[in-house]
Amino acid sequence: MDKERISGMHIYYYFVCKRKLWYFTHQLDMETENEDVRIGKFLDETTYQKWDKHIMIDGVINIDYIAEHKMLHEIKKSRKIEEAGEWQIKYYLYYLRKRGVTGLTGRIDYPLLKQGKNIVLTQEDEAQLEIICDDIVRITESQCVPPMESRKICKKCAYYEFCFI
């Protein structure tokens, strides 16, 4: 995988589960039938409708929407995997900054909770994202699935059967 083709989903899955990231990049898509994924898609389709949504940039990153004051938004169902969503937004900011777009901020919106969280990209985050992107390339180019890590979120994962059955 080319580092320049890393998407927000790659970053998100990197923090959720390395196995899920590997399955995703090897076209093993189990999420279309997953109830939690369907709820997330429904939220995405029915909230924040006044904004132009799904802004695809370079065929690589897909930002949920951009609001006034140059703020990128990502819509999430819950805070259960908040770290992954934070890094996804940071990656979008990083990706755009590398292409000369500055002055942006980010926000994760939780419409079911009627809450949100502002996200800022620091220089330390940029250095960490370089390491993360290298690791994503290593994981996705591996011939072997990463080792399983049993976590609370596994039971609701679309890939549960691949790991536990």
Disulfide bonds with the S-S distance in Angstrom:
none
